[in-house]
């Protein structure tokens, strides 16, 4: 199953993803044509008339206002209405309202942190994670284009390298790398030696590095399969505590630092005077990488003012729920897992937690651009060939409402005009000794 999902079939995606995407497109098209020709079913009709009366976004905003002013009575009344009209099985608006109501209730009762922790304490079986990941790849181009951008940038840089060392912040299950190993094995003149240093947060319990070590063992299997000389190092630590000397950087290797969408959980200067974001960027600069590949969640929901943050979070997450609604059938169990374990969990943290407990703190790509420049990086131009292929992939295989664009040397990805993710490449602005 891993091979089916993670390996690439030439430049296109794997067979498993292709088949699933076609099946999803047929199902959603059938559902759309059925409701169009028959009109709403009786159940839908009731729900539709309720929805005509109930504007869930307005209800959510009123409830957030009541929570912000400690008006418990109004908040409880509005939460009751939200519970009546929201559902994890409903349409995109109803699903979003369900998780946002959970967040508001947790904020009201002061249990946000426990609820957020409970998501991480209950490990989801790897097979379920893989199936949900496969669904996400089939329904949306975001991950696929991110991995293509990062892997192609690495392959271009590694054309003549004898050793390639990738330092991956937020490696998680390492789903990005089997495809790169496969493609490196086909390099003319033979593959380079590949070293990957996987950095991720420690897990609770007796084995803080267990997941990263499992990831390393899985990648070593792939490297053996494709005859690529491979070395893996696992580092389980808070990222601001990782120092250059922990990384065993060697003289004659091509060094690539990769972080896709995980810096949003680093604390910023609104929480601690010496911002972990800046500490990590300075550490990366000291490594003197040949290229630093940076993917960011383009979010404006990091305001210290709760109601402003809540409103921005609605805009951001509405786009994500709407995207799944358009591309995946309602009853799909893995869609529900994605919405709960990924979007719902993040939204609950943004809404119900403050201070050190709020870990979801995205900034816009323009804010990150300034931050990276301040830390001593210069931005590299986008490779027009990568840009062209990314656009072609999205247009050929995915829904017409997906956005692939560029701005200020960032590759932008979004849904219906809202930019959700951005990717760029950097190197230290002058050589670091």
Buried (B, 14 or more C-beta within 10 A) or exposed (E): EBEBBBBBEEEEBBEBBBEBBEEBBEBBEEEEEEEEEEEEEEEBEEBEEEBEEBEBBEBBBBBBBBBBEEBEEBBBBBBEBBBEBBEEEBBBBBBBBBBBBBBBBBBBEEEBBEBBEEBEEEEEEBEEBBBBBBBBBBBBBBBBBBBBBBBBBBBEBBEEBEBBBBBBBBBBBBBBBBBBBBBBBEBEEEBBBBBBBBBBBBBEEEEBBBBBBBBBEBBBBBBEBBEBEBBBBBBBBEBBEBEBEBBEBEEEBBBBBBBBBBBBBBBBEEBEEEBBBBBBBEBBBBBBBBBBBBBBBBBBBBBEEBBBBBBBBBEBBBBBBBBBBBBBBBEBEBBBBBBBBBBBBBBBBBBBBEEEEBBBBBBBBEBBBEBBEEBBBEBBEBBEEBBEBBBEBBEEBBBEBBBBBBEEBBBBBBBEEBBBBBBBBBBBBEEEE
